[in-house]
């Protein structure tokens, strides 16, 4: 019975016996009203779990959560809310249900990465057939993934007066590798080798470029921050490459000493497990859609990193090295796949994704299939370093640690 109907009957009862000493009837009427009020406040907890986190004030949401959820679930809901608000991604809460927020925080290390990356991929123009809800989430998740998985690389230049200034140069991203106990993470900054190793990039000819690189992060509170990373200290390289000279990849371990302010930045690190397995790399077919994002030097953004989304198809998987110019008269052999896409030079070092079937419950999983290496100007073709070499690089870089190098869908 609706509250309005019950209240109406209660008012009638009170009016009927007004002025008479039938207190029992009035008491019954008041009791009916109280019961009605209690009924209307009763919470449907199943419906609550489907409620959008951003549909009401968070304080009201928590009041209901304390009635419907376990203490652990309430903690997970608070953690999800705080995380998204902290990195200025509160808009995601508008399309995230309470249940989704709880699961996203309760699952092991970034298990909702798959859904967010998958939504970013399916929001590309090549796959427009989505429901309204999917399209809404894609609009939120796509920018979230791209803006925070991709970092910008700058070079420090010196002007005529000896002053220093940063010039936008390339793209990079962070891969997180869990230890075997899944209690800690190693974070590696990944980019193309030619970005960090100018001597290698110039066919092993000595280069006078600075032995440092600058990574631009988005700050949690807004704005950007520049972290200068020394590439050589005391004659030792601070970055890792493979001994195989045909691989255009490099990695820097981001330690608290090297980047003490890392927790203050907002970024989205890519779990190691998202990298394609050997069999997945073999199964990737020509014409399969791929997506990347990165720096366009002329439009890097001033208030935050402003990466550009780029899509294409895998167009060739050569089983031999490819000669790529590294000077006016010389070429370097590289292991590359080719994608049909127009990729600006500033996107070098960006992650390249596709969607693959990873088995039950993971039929549309995002998989990192390569790292952007080079492009042929005005030809609509670009070269990427296959992901297998990234696995080798991280395995080499983390050989002194006890890490979990599992690749595949999230553990349930």
C-alpha positions in Angstrom: 0.0 0.0 0.0 1.4 3.4 -0.9 2.3 5.9 1.8 -0.1 8.5 0.4 -3.0 6.1 0.7 -2.2 5.0 4.3 -1.6 8.6 5.4 -5.0 9.6 3.9 -6.8 6.9 5.9 -4.9 7.9 9.0 -6.0 11.6 8.6 -9.6 10.4 8.0 -9.5 8.3 11.2 -8.1 11.2 13.2 -10.6 13.6 11.8 -13.5 11.3 12.4 -12.8 11.0 16.1 -11.6 14.6 16.6 -13.0 16.1 19.8 -14.0 12.7 21.1 -12.3 10.6 23.6 -11.5 7.7 21.3 -7.8 7.9 21.8 -7.4 4.3 20.8 -8.6 5.0 17.3 -6.2 8.0 17.0 -3.4 5.8 18.3 -4.2 3.2 15.7 -4.1 5.9 13.0 -0.7 7.1 14.3 0.6 3.6 14.4 -0.6 3.0 10.8 1.3 6.2 9.7 4.5 5.0 11.6 4.3 1.6 10.0 3.8 3.2 6.6 6.8 5.4 7.1 8.9 2.4 8.1 7.8 0.5 5.0 8.7 3.2 2.7 12.2 3.4 4.3 12.8 -0.3 3.9 15.7 -0.8 1.5 15.7 -3.2 -1.4 19.3 -4.2 -1.2 19.3 -6.1 -4.5 18.3 -2.9 -6.2 20.8 -0.9 -4.2 23.6 -3.0 -5.7 22.5 -1.9 -9.1 22.3 1.7 -8.2 24.8 4.1 -9.9 27.4 5.3 -7.5 27.1 8.9 -8.7 23.3 8.9 -8.7 23.1 10.5 -5.2 25.4 12.1 -2.7 28.0 9.7 -1.4 27.0 10.3 2.2 23.5 9.1 1.4 24.9 6.2 -0.5 27.0 5.2 2.5 24.0 5.3 4.8 22.3 2.7 2.7 25.5 0.8 2.1 25.8 0.3 5.9 22.4 -1.4 5.9 22.9 -3.6 2.8 26.6 -4.4 2.5 29.1 -6.2 4.6 31.9 -4.2 6.3 34.4 -5.3 3.7 32.1 -4.3 0.9 31.5 -0.9 2.4 35.3 -0.5 2.7 35.7 -1.5 -1.0 33.0 1.0 -2.0 34.7 3.8 -0.1 38.1 2.9 -1.7 36.6 3.0 -5.2 35.0 6.3 -4.6 38.1 7.8 -3.1 40.3 6.5 -5.9 38.3 7.9 -8.7 37.7 11.3 -7.0 41.4 11.5 -6.1 42.5 11.3 -9.7 39.7 13.6 -11.0 37.8 10.7 -12.6 34.6 11.2 -10.7 32.6 11.0 -13.9 33.2 7.3 -14.1 31.1 6.9 -10.9 28.1 8.2 -12.9 28.0 5.0 -14.9 29.5 2.5 -12.4 27.1 0.5 -10.2 27.7 -0.2 -6.5 28.3 -3.8 -7.4 30.9 -2.9 -10.1 32.7 -0.5 -7.7 32.9 -3.2 -5.0 34.2 -5.9 -7.3 36.7 -3.5 -8.9 38.2 -2.8 -5.5 37.9 -6.3 -4.0 39.5 -8.1 -6.9 43.3 -8.7 -7.1 45.5 -6.0 -8.6 43.5 -4.2 -11.3 41.2 -7.0 -12.4 38.8 -4.3 -13.8 41.6 -3.4 -16.2 40.2 -5.8 -18.7 36.7 -4.2 -18.8 38.0 -0.7 -19.0 40.5 -1.4 -21.8 37.9 -3.5 -23.6 35.4 -0.6 -23.5 38.1 1.8 -24.7 38.8 -0.5 -27.7 35.1 -1.2 -28.6 34.4 2.6 -28.5 36.5 3.0 -31.6 34.6 4.1 -34.8 35.2 0.6 -36.4 32.8 -1.0 -33.9 29.8 1.3 -33.5 27.2 -1.4 -32.6 26.9 -1.0 -28.9 24.0 -0.5 -26.5 23.3 2.9 -25.0 24.8 1.8 -21.7 27.9 0.4 -23.5 28.3 3.6 -25.4 27.9 5.7 -22.2 30.6 3.6 -20.4 32.9 3.7 -23.5 32.7 7.5 -23.4 33.9 7.4 -19.8 36.3 4.4 -19.9 38.0 5.2 -23.2 39.4 8.6 -22.2 40.2 7.2 -18.7 42.4 4.4 -20.1 44.1 6.5 -22.8 44.8 9.6 -20.7 46.3 7.6 -17.8 48.0 4.6 -19.5 50.1 6.9 -21.7 52.8 9.2 -20.5 54.7 11.9 -22.5 58.4 11.9 -23.0 60.4 15.1 -23.3 64.0 16.0 -24.0 65.8 18.7 -22.1 67.4 21.2 -24.4 69.6 24.2 -23.6 69.1 27.7 -25.0 71.8 30.2 -25.9 71.9 31.6 -22.4 72.4 28.2 -20.8 68.8 27.9 -19.7 67.0 24.6 -19.9 63.7 23.9 -21.5 61.7 20.7 -22.3 60.7 19.7 -25.8 57.9 17.1 -26.4 59.5 14.0 -28.1 57.8 10.6 -27.6 55.4 8.4 -25.6 55.8 5.8 -23.0 53.7 3.7 -20.5 54.1 1.8 -17.2 53.9 -2.0 -16.9 53.3 -3.3 -13.4 54.8 -6.7 -12.4 53.6 -8.3 -9.2 55.9 -10.3 -6.9 55.0 -14.0 -6.4 53.1 -13.2 -3.2 51.1 -10.4 -5.0 51.9 -8.0 -2.1 54.2 -5.6 -4.1 54.5 -4.3 -7.6 57.5 -3.5 -9.7 56.7 -0.7 -12.1 58.7 -0.3 -15.4 58.5 2.7 -17.6 58.5 1.3 -21.2 59.3 3.1 -24.4 61.1 2.6 -27.7 64.9 2.1 -27.4 65.6 4.9 -29.9 63.9 7.3 -27.4 66.3 6.6 -24.6 69.5 5.5 -26.4 70.5 8.1 -29.0 73.7 6.3 -29.8 71.8 3.2 -30.8 69.3 5.3 -32.6 72.1 6.9 -34.7 73.5 3.5 -35.9 75.9 3.4 -32.9 77.5 6.7 -33.8 78.3 8.8 -30.7 75.6 11.3 -30.0 75.9 14.6 -28.1 72.3 14.5 -26.8 71.7 14.8 -23.1 72.0 11.6 -21.1 68.7 12.2 -19.4 65.0 12.0 -20.3 62.1 13.8 -18.9 58.7 12.1 -18.3 55.6 14.3 -18.0 53.0 13.0 -15.6 49.5 14.3 -14.8 49.3 15.4 -11.2 46.5 14.1 -9.0 45.3 17.5 -8.1 45.5 18.9 -11.7 48.3 20.2 -13.8 51.4 18.4 -14.9 54.8 17.5 -13.4 58.1 16.8 -15.1 60.4 14.1 -13.7 64.0 14.1 -15.0 65.4 10.6 -15.2 69.2 10.2 -15.6 70.0 7.7 -18.3 73.6 7.2 -17.3 75.1 7.5 -13.8 78.8 6.9 -13.0 79.1 5.4 -16.5 76.3 2.9 -15.9 73.0 2.9 -17.9 69.9 3.4 -15.8 67.7 1.7 -18.4 67.5 -1.9 -19.6 67.6 -3.1 -23.2 68.0 -6.5 -24.8 71.4 -7.6 -26.1 69.6 -8.2 -29.4 70.3 -5.1 -31.3 67.3 -5.6 -33.6 64.8 -4.8 -30.8 63.6 -1.2 -30.4 62.6 -1.4 -26.7 63.8 -0.1 -23.4 62.7 -0.1 -19.7 63.4 1.9 -16.6 62.6 0.6 -13.2 60.7 3.3 -11.3 62.0 3.1 -7.8 61.0 5.4 -4.9 64.5 6.8 -5.0 64.3 7.6 -8.7 60.7 9.0 -8.7 59.7 9.7 -5.1 56.6 11.6 -6.1 55.1 8.8 -8.1 52.2 8.2 -5.7 51.2 11.9 -6.3 50.6 11.4 -10.0 47.6 9.9 -11.7 48.3 7.2 -14.2 47.0 3.9 -15.2 49.7 1.1 -15.2 49.2 -1.9 -17.4 49.4 -5.2 -15.6 52.0 -7.6 -17.1 49.3 -10.3 -17.5 47.7 -8.1 -20.3 50.7 -8.7 -22.6 49.9 -11.3 -25.2 51.2 -14.9 -24.7 53.2 -16.6 -27.4 50.2 -18.5 -28.7 48.1 -15.3 -28.7 50.7 -13.5 -30.7 50.8 -16.4 -33.2 47.0 -16.3 -33.5 46.7 -12.6 -34.1 45.4 -12.3 -37.7 46.1 -9.9 -40.5 43.3 -7.2 -40.6 42.7 -7.5 -36.9 41.9 -4.1 -35.4 44.5 -2.4 -33.2 44.5 0.8 -31.2 47.1 3.0 -29.7 47.4 6.5 -28.3 50.3 9.0 -27.8 51.9 12.3 -28.1 51.3 14.7 -31.0 54.1 17.2 -30.2 52.2 20.3 -31.6 49.3 19.6 -29.3 50.7 18.0 -26.1 48.4 20.1 -23.9 49.5 22.5 -21.2 47.2 21.6 -18.2 47.5 17.9 -18.7 48.8 15.3 -21.1 46.6 15.2 -24.2 47.1 11.9 -26.0 45.5 11.3 -29.4 43.7 8.0 -30.0 44.7 6.2 -33.2 43.3 3.0 -34.7 44.3 0.8 -37.5 44.6 -2.8 -38.6 47.5 -5.3 -38.4 48.7 -5.4 -42.0 51.9 -7.6 -41.9 53.8 -10.0 -39.6 57.2 -10.5 -41.3 59.3 -13.5 -40.2 62.5 -11.6 -41.0 64.1 -8.4 -39.9 63.3 -5.2 -41.7 65.9 -2.6 -42.6 65.0 0.9 -41.2 67.1 4.0 -41.8 69.1 5.2 -38.8 71.2 7.7 -40.7 71.3 9.3 -44.1 73.3 6.4 -45.5 72.8 3.5 -43.1 70.0 1.3 -41.9 69.4 -0.8 -38.8 67.7 -4.2 -38.9 64.6 -4.4 -36.7 62.1 -7.0 -35.7 58.8 -5.4 -36.6 55.1 -6.0 -37.4 53.3 -3.5 -39.5 50.0 -1.8 -38.9 47.9 0.1 -41.4 47.7 3.5 -39.6 49.1 6.9 -39.9 51.2 7.3 -36.8 53.0 10.6 -35.9 56.6 10.5 -34.8 55.7 11.5 -31.2 53.8 8.2 -30.7 57.0 6.2 -30.6 57.0 4.0 -27.5 53.2 3.8 -27.1 51.4 0.6 -26.2 49.4 -1.1 -29.0 46.3 -3.1 -28.1 43.7 -5.5 -29.6 40.8 -7.6 -28.3 41.2 -11.4 -28.1 39.3 -14.4 -26.7 41.0 -15.5 -23.5 38.6 -18.2 -22.6 35.5 -18.5 -20.4 34.5 -15.2 -18.9 37.2 -13.4 -20.9 35.9 -13.6 -24.5 36.7 -10.0 -25.3 39.9 -9.3 -23.4 42.3 -6.5 -24.2 45.7 -7.7 -25.1 48.9 -5.7 -25.5 50.3 -6.9 -28.8 53.2 -4.5 -29.4 55.0 -1.2 -28.8 55.0 1.6 -31.4 58.5 1.8 -33.0 58.6 3.7 -36.3 56.4 5.0 -39.1 56.7 5.6 -42.8 55.6 9.2 -43.5 52.7 9.7 -45.9 52.4 6.0 -46.5 49.8 5.1 -43.8 52.1 2.3 -42.5 53.8 2.0 -39.1 56.1 -0.6 -37.5 55.5 -2.0 -34.0 57.8 -4.2 -31.9 56.0 -7.4 -31.2 55.0 -8.0 -27.6 57.1 -11.1 -27.2 60.2 -8.9 -27.1 58.6 -6.8 -24.3 58.1 -10.0 -22.3 61.8 -10.9 -22.8 62.8 -7.4 -21.8 60.8 -7.4 -18.5 62.0 -10.9 -17.7 65.6 -9.7 -18.2 65.0 -6.5 -16.1 63.4 -8.4 -13.2 65.7 -11.4 -13.2 66.9 -10.4 -9.7 63.4 -10.4 -8.2 60.9 -13.1 -7.5 58.1 -12.0 -9.7 54.9 -13.5 -11.2 55.2 -13.4 -15.0 51.8 -14.9 -15.6 50.0 -13.7 -18.7 46.3 -14.3 -19.4 42.9 -13.4 -18.0 42.5 -12.1 -14.5 42.4 -14.8 -11.8 38.8 -15.1 -10.5 
